[in-house]
C-alpha cells in the first residue's frame, strides 16, 4: 500500500515504541508545544533561585554578600558545565528524551531536600540579621552546610540535563530539510524564550513573594510542585514525539579522532583532487544512518586526517584515517569556536543583575502600593513582561516583514541577531553604573550610608533599576535565542544536543568568570578604597559597585568590536549531500564544490 504524503516516514527518528515516526502522527508544533510547556514549568521552578538565592544564602545561611554571590554564580555555572556531559550522554547513549526525564526527577529530589532544610530549624543556623554591625551571626557549617551544597548541586545536575536535551528534543520535532518546517523551527526557538519568560514571570513574582513573606520552605515547595508538573506534561507528549535515534557512539570522540589523525598524518601530502580523500560509500542505506557533507576548501590542514595511504593497518584505525564528513564536522565546530568565545561577557553582565542588582534593590523603596512592597528579586519581571509582548511581535510581524527584503527565513541572520544583543548588554551595564551613582548620591544626601537594607529603605524607588533590566531583557531576546538557534543549525546532526550546550557552557564560563572577577577586582582595589575593595563587605552603600558596572560596560564594548571581526569572517555550514546513487553523488561532489556555505 502506498503511503500518502502525510504518512511519509521521518528520516532518523522514531516514535516512543521504536517504530519509524511519520509526519501525520509525530512531531511538528503539536509536540513542540508540550516541550515548551515543560520548559516553562522548569523555568518557573528555577528562576526564583537565580534572582533570590543570594538572599537565602545571606539572610538564612548567613554568608556575606560577596561569598553568597559567588556561591550562586558557581551553582549556575556548574549547572551549565554539567549540561555538556549530559548532552554527550544524550546524543550518544541515553537519548535526549530519556535524559530530560531523568533530569527533571533529579531536580525534584534537589528541591525536596532544599524544602526540608528550609523548614526545619535544626538544619540551618539560628535567626540573625547579618546587616546589623553589632550582630555576630553563625554561618551554616558542618552537616547542614554539606546538606545545603548537596541539594544545590543536585539541582545543578538536573538543571544541566534539562538544558542539555530539552531544547534539542524540541527542535527534533521539525524536519530541517522541509522549508515550511524550517520556518516553524525558527518560530519554536522564539517561543522557547516566551515559555522561559512566562514561567519566569510567575517564579520571580509569586514564588519570590512567597519566599520573602511566607518563608523559603514554602517557596522551595512551590518550585518542587512546578518541577513535578513539568515532568508530567513532558511524559504526556510521549505519543506525539519524534525521538532521535541514538547511534551508540560518541560524536565528540569522532571529532577528536580528526585532530589526532591530522597530527599523525601531518607529513603526508594533500591530494589536489578532494575526491581522493577517504569517505564511506554514499548509498541510500548509509544515508539513513549518517549525514554526508561536501568537502570545503577551508582549514585544509584537517584534511590530512582523511588521506589514504598504502598502509593496510591504517584502514582499520579511526585514529589515523577519518572520513571527509568527520573532517567537515570538525571544521564546523572549529569555525564556531570564535563566536562561542565572544559570548562569555554577556553572561558575566547577566550575573551582576542576578546578584548585586538584587542587593541594590534591597536598600531602596520597594513600595508598589501603600500596602504592598515588590521584592527586589522580582525586578526582572519588567523585562520579562516586555518580552512576553515583544517576542510574538518580533516573530509574527518583524521577521515576515524583514524576510521580504532580505530573503532570509529568520529575517536577519543568527549572527546579526547576536550582535544586536551584545551592544545592548554593554548599554545595560553603562545604565547600571549611572543608576548606582544616583542611588548612592541619595544615600549620601540623606545621611543614610549606614542604613539597614529592607528595614531602612532609601527614599528612591526600586523601579529606577528597571532601566538596566529592561535593556538587558531586550539583549536577552536577541543574543541568547540567536546563539541557541545558531549553534543548533550549524552543528552536525549527531551532536545537536551538544550544540545547545555551546550556549549553556558559554554561560557557565560567564558565571565562573563573574566569581573570579569579583575576587580579582576586590584584590586589585583593596589598597585604594576604605571598604578594602570595590565590592567588599556587606554595606553596598560604601563600596564602589558603579565602577564595577562601568568596567563591565567597557569590556562588553571591546568584546563587541572583536565579535564584529569574528562574525564578518564566519561562513555558514553547508547543506548535507542528497544521496541518489553513487554516480550522481560523486558527480555532484565533483562538479559543485561551491555548496560550501549559504
Secondary structure, 3 states (H helix, E strand, C coil): CCCCHHHCEEEEEECCCCCEEECCCCCHHHHHHHHHHHHHHHHHHHHHHHHHHHHHHHHHCCCCHHHHHHHHHHHHHHHHHHHHHHHHHHHHHHCHHHHHHHHHHHHHHHHHHHHHHHHCHHHCCCCCCCCCCCCCCCCCCHHHHHHHHHHHHHHHHHHHHHHHHHHHHHHCCCCCCCHHHHHHHHHHHHHHHHHHHHHHHHHHHHHHHHHHHCCHHHHHHHHHHHHHHHHHHHHHHHHHCCEECCCCCCHHHHHHHHHHHHHHCCCCCCCCCHHHCCCCCCCHHHHCCCCCECCCCCCHHHHHHHCCCCCCCHHHCCCCCCCHHHHHHHHHHHHHHHHHHCCHHHHHHHHHHHCHHHHHHHCEECEEECCEECCHHHCCHHHHHHHHHHHHHHHHHHHHHHHHHHCCCCCCCHHHHHHHHHHHHHHHHHHHHHHHHHHHHHHHHCCCCCCCCCCCCEEEEHHHHHHHHHHHHHHHHHHHHHHHHHHHHHCCHHHHHHHHHHHHHHHHHHHHHHHHHHHHHHHHCCCCCCCCCCCCCCCHHHCCHHHHHHHHHHHHHHHHHHHHHHHHHCCCCCCECCCCCHHHHHHHHHHCCCCCCC
